[in-house]
């Protein structure tokens, strides 16, 4: 099933692509920018981000939240441009979605209307999944076979807590098991910490609206702030995210 290229280049903070089900939202183009030896596209993205932040000061608060998380995304793309091995790993993880994972979900749950199923998945499902995988890698480093069950439970609980669309337990479980089968081999090759970092970055890049997604803020932006975000972006996030997030960020930076 094809999807519009515009989804790969998406900049808007929403996603309803029933063709790719959100599996291509934004991140593929972000990785192209990170790989590009010319910094022109990244510089333009930085200029656009800084201009959006300045303009947002005269707009309702939601625009400042959008601009702050966009600033963080630009930082991550710049960081990736200096860490090409991580780009390749994120590409491999992301390819799981557009390949075996979405195909397996289509086969088991798509029926005669796979686009209807895929549209359900655009409501922050993939970023939920990768945040939960990153958390599980750390939690179950010595009991890796327990990860799929844990990730499934975390995704379902997170979606319920944030009022996301309801997905069948079996559907979530199948997506997790299919993705995890390949991710475990990546961990064996690259190490748990590297794959954990890749899942967190991909969660931010694929998320349609990090400023409205608490799981991404807590499980991806917060840990990434210590190594992949510039001080300017951290300061912007501190101005727009909850006090508890700011407190944990500062505690983490003090301990680093």
Secondary structure, DSSP 8 states (H G I E B T S, - for coil): ----HHHHT--SS----TTTTTTTSSHHHHHHHHH-SS-HHHHHHHHHHHHHHHHHTTS-HHHHHHHHHHHHHHHHHHHHHT-HHHHHHHHHHHHHIIIIIHHHHIIIIITT-HHHHHHHTTTTHHHHHHHHHHHHHHHTTT-GGGHHHHHHHHHHHHHHHTT-----HHHHHHHHHHHHHHHHHHHHHH-HHHHHHHHHHHHHHH-S-GGG-HHHIIIIIHHHTTTT--HHHHHHHHHHS-HHHHHHHHHHHHH-
